[in-house]
Amino acid sequence: MTSKTTNKFSPEVRARAVRMVLDHEAEHPSRWAAITSISGKIGCTAQTLSEWVKKAEIDSGRKAGLTTDMAAKLKALERENRELRQANEILRKASAYFAQAELDRRHRS
């Protein structure tokens, strides 16, 4: 998931930071220790870098989960679904309105 705020890190910086974690985690007592060390060097929080690493592992198929591409497609489909529901509701109300107007017209004739 992307945050609602502007990202101050380019995709290249993110990819490099993730690569650094994966390449150097063996030199640290734990992955979290590697993440903490590297996040301090690039100026992001350890939690942010941890999320980048997790997402990179999912996107590469190393870890199960919803890939960035699939998450974007799902979001687009949910938006389209919402718009179609709204359009259907408008059409339903319009149809009911015109059906009632036709009944009123016939009743007056």
N, C-alpha and C positions, 0 to 999 in steps of 0.2 A: 504494500500500500504506500501511496505517496502522501506526504503531508500537505496540508492546505497552505502552508507558508512557502515562500520562495526558497528553493534549494540553493545554498551558497556553494555547493560542491558540484563540480562538473562530473559527467559520467566517467571521464578519464581518471579523475582523482579518486572517485569511488572504486573503480576497477583496480587501480593501483594499490589502494589501501587494502582491499579484499585480498589481492594477490600477496601482499606483504604478510597479512595474517596467516594465510594458508602456507606460505613458504617458510615462515619463521616460527610457527607455533611450537615446533619441536624444541626450539631453543628456550622456551619458557615452561614453567611448571604446569601451566594449563592454557587452554585456548583463551579463557577470560584474561589471564595475565598478559598474553600476547596482544589481545584486543585493547586492553587498558594502556599498554605501552605505546602501541602504534597510534591509537586515537589521540593521545596527548601530543604526538609529533605532528599530526595533520590538522589538529585543532577542532575535532568534533568530539562528541561525548562517546564514551565506551558503548553505551546502549545503542546509539546511532550506528556505529561501526558494526556492532553485533548483528543488527537488523540487516545491514548491507551484506554481511557474510552469509547469513541465513538465506536471504533472497537469492544470492549468487549460487548457493548450493542447490536450491530448489530449481532455479532456471537452468542449471547445468545437468540436472537429473541425479545429482549426488544425494539428494534428500527429497523425500516425498512432500508434496504440497502444490498449491496453485501457483503456476508460473506467472511472471509479470504479464506476458502476452495473453494468457488465458484470463487473468484478472481484468485486463483492459477490455477484452471481448465481452466478458460477463457484465461489466459495468455498462458498456454500450448497449447490450441486449436488455438490461434492466431499464435503462433510460428509454429505449424504444418501446418496451412493454408498457411503461408508465404513460408515454405519449399516446399510444394506441388505446389504452383504457380511457384516457381523457377524451380522445376523439370519439370513441364509442359512446361515452356518456353524453356528449354533446349531441350526437346523432340520435340517440334514444330520446332525449328531451325534445329535440326538434320534431321528430316523428310523432311523438305524443301531442305536441302543440298543434301540428298541422292536421292530425287526425281529429282532434277536438274541434278545430276551426271548421273542418269539413262537416262534422256532425252538427255543429251550430248552424252552418249555412243551410244544410238540408232541413233542419228543424224549422227554420224561419220561412222556408219556401212553401 
